[in-house]
Amino acid sequence: MLLGAAVRACRRVPALAAFPRTRSWTDVTGTPPLRLSSTVAAPHYRRMEYQDAVCTLNTLQTNASALDQVRRERGHPEIQLQAMRGFLQRAGLTVEELDHLNIIHVTGTKGKGSTCAFTEQILRNYGFRTGFYSSPHLVQVRERIRINGCPIEKDLFTKYFWQVYNRLDETKESHGGTMPAYFRFLTILAFHIFLQEKVDVAVFEVGIGGAYDCTNIIRRPWVCGISSLGIDHTSILGDTIEKIAWQKGGIFKPGVPAFTVKQQEGPMTVLQQRAEEIGCSLSVCPELGQYQSPGVEPVKLGLAGLHQRSNASLALQLTQCWLQRRCSTAEAAVESAAGFGGFCTAPAFEPSPRMLKGLAETDWLGRNQTLTHGSITYFLDGAHTTRSMQACVRWFSEEAAQHEANTTGSLVRVLLFNATGERDCAAMLKLLVPCHFDFAVFCPNITEAIATCNADQQNFNVSVENMLTRCLDNQQSWRVLNGQEEKPDAEFLIGEGLPLVAEQRSATLVFPCILSALRWITQGKDPVLSDPSKHLIPVKASVNAKAAPLRAASDIHVLITGSLHLVGGALKHLEPSLAS
């Protein structure tokens, strides 16, 4: 049924050759059936290799059902946290042990990952052994758990994975057959790894929200931070920014200092109320420029984009607070961890050379990232909300203009876009229209349509049919936004419910996977993408004919955005070393 739906979906994708309904994928491509995605659980593996561990981990990919459970239990966060404590105990850990990790806990809508990256890099520059837990991963799942800035080695990931998984598996029969969902398991695994590896500090990025997030099992972090707030995950966190702020403020702990960047008045008031209710201090970070002493060069950041300045300021406050507690006496530490003492602006200070070096050296793939492969320049940013897309557009416009100043021949601009979940794709696409792309290309977050798909990037939560339908909807939105066609009064259906999208004389295309899209965009000009062992579904001659401007261009600029999963899939092909 799934592959049949995929075939029907692909028949409506203009970039693909027509597929007769009676023929299988094997008949068309000459390869075994495609492993694009599946709603069926992956087989259970018991071997001890890395890929076996990842495949077994993928059996826990029940995020969609887990999110439904979160919605049902929204008013009872203790139910979720109690379940997390139970899983933690079954894995052989206690919440008391987590106190020894000297945790920095960070949430927010936009910039929480970058803030954590800045924070981790600074503390590593001080010589501390760091642990860093983040999500999602771009290429390999072990990127989520880092030791001293590097993804944990495959052999260590495998060893620790089976230690935790086997403990949970052995006790599931006495606990109703329950196993933690994907993200919960990885959170427990991160706790276990950081304890076993004896890190000096662990930086934890919240998954979704704060109050109900499974990372909020942490009882006594050393300091908490909240980056910029916006609208996202509304079905879970609430449909207003004030409701979302309430959720984010749920990571505050009694007596634990908390910092936030400047927010809108409504959410800032909510954060202040949360701090007062919980009993912790809350300080607003100053502008980054206020840290500079007279005569000192401006602070340089390793991450591009003006929006990174507030993230860097938050990181400076978090690290300064952590370092003060680390270096102070026990009595001074208790005194600094006072309860709510009002709402104030955190004092600016002169960053140490190690702090400045850390900010300048921070690297965070897939965020405002530029890659140049000969005449092709890729601009990658995982923006997936309207606010983050606004920042992405500003960054891309400035960065692309600098590159264009050095271009002597013809230039073609291409957008490669996809978005997932409940995101408002039309609103994000509307922000991208002023960038004047010559082509808009859409594809699902499927890395490649071949049988040797990497287990790290398999998704068992969304069907191929749904993913391709979403791409067709995005293509339709782009056409409407560019005044190329009106929305139909009635929806024509094909097969089992896929919308009929007629061919249009427009520069928009939909491809079945990321590699197909990249190969069409680059037209053989990027040797990194020319691996002959990777076979693709054939593209119609009429689609290849549309690529004439790309073949004639002296330079091609490609913006890849809308989803971190899309960016990660692209990086798998553009930077093969990341998958090794």
Salt bridges, closest charged atoms under 4 A:
GLU49 OE1 - ARG47 NH2 3.20
ASP52 OD2 - ARG47 NE 3.36
ASP68 OD1 - ARG71 NH1 2.43
GLU78 OE1 - ARG85 NH1 3.46
ASP99 OD2 - ARG219 NH2 2.26
ASP99 OD2 - ARG220 NH1 3.99
GLU120 OE2 - ARG124 NE 2.63
ASP169 OD2 - ARG46 NH2 2.45
ASP169 OD1 - LYS172 NZ 3.18
GLU197 OE1 - ARG129 NH2 2.74
GLU205 OE2 - LYS112 NZ 3.77
ASP232 OD2 - HIS233 NE2 3.59
ASP232 OD2 - HIS384 NE2 3.88
ASP232 OD2 - ARG423 NH2 3.25
ASP239 OD1 - LYS243 NZ 3.03
GLU277 OE1 - ARG274 NH1 3.90
GLU287 OE2 - LYS262 NZ 3.42
GLU297 OE1 - LYS300 NZ 3.87
GLU361 OE2 - LYS357 NZ 2.75
GLU404 OE2 - ARG413 NH2 2.81
GLU404 OE2 - HIS557 ND1 3.96
GLU448 OE2 - LYS572 NZ 2.79
GLU448 OE2 - HIS573 NE2 3.92
GLU496 OE1 - ARG8 NH2 3.29
GLU503 OE2 - LYS540 NZ 3.50
ASP526 OD2 - HIS373 ND1 2.86
